[in-house]
Amino acid sequence: MVNAKDILSSSEILTETKYAVAFYNPDQQLVGIEWKGSCTQQEYMDLFEILINNAKKKPTRLFYSDIREQGVVSIESRKHFENYVTPESVKLGIRKTAAVTDSNVFKRYYLNILIKASNKFGNQVKLCSTPEEAMEFLLND
């Protein structure tokens, strides 16, 4: 079993805000976000821009997102993710995404839209209930 805490604790912090921590793990070529609350549309876009800029400089093939404490995502932010973040991240080499979620109704709707967008670009996506399940999916081919 993959120890998610070890991977997360050995990752380089790209940015830490009141609403999220973004990180990169060079050994696993993984970028990720642990959400801690709500953010504005601009903050959402800026956070993903940090991850994309990192992926332009460092090999990146996996994306991890723990959204259990993420606030509501605006329609504009979701569209930005669908129309810019997803195609750009696939272009830069990300091929697998795992999201840790508690799967409430609002998040499930948001996630289903993002999964469809990701699948369209050839990115495998899995919803997971624990960080360990997410890392297991990401790290096993």
Residue, then its C-alpha position, 0 to 999 in steps of 0.5 A: m500500500v502506498n503511504a500518501k502521508d510520506i509522499l505528501s510530506s516529502s513534497e516541495i510546497l509551491t504555495e500555501t494560502k488560507y484556502a489551499v496548499a499546492f505542492y510538487n513531488p519530483d520523485q513521483q512527478l506529481v503536482g497536487i492541491e490540498w484545499k482548505g476552504s473557499c477562494t475567489q475566481q482569480e485565486y482559483m485561476d492563479l493557483f492553477e497557473i502556479l501548477i502549470n508553470n511548475a509543469k512547464k519547468k519540471p516533469t509532471r505526469l500526475f495530478y492529486s487534489d484533495i477537495r474534501e474541504q474545498g469551498v464552492v467552485s464558481i461556474e467561471s472557475r469550472k469553465h476555466f478548468e475545463n477550457y484552459v487548465t485541463p488541455e494545458s495540463v495534458k499538453l504538458g504531460i499529465r495523464k492521470t488525476a485523482a481527487v479525494t472527495d466526500s462526494n456531496v451532491f454539489k461536488r459530485y456535479y462539479l466533478n462529473i463535469l470535470i471528469k468529462a472534460s478530462n476524459k475528452f483530452g485523454n486524462q484518466v480520472k478517478l474519484c477516491s475516498t482516501p488519500e491512500e486510494a488516490m495515491e495507489f491509483l496514481l502510482n500504479d500503471 
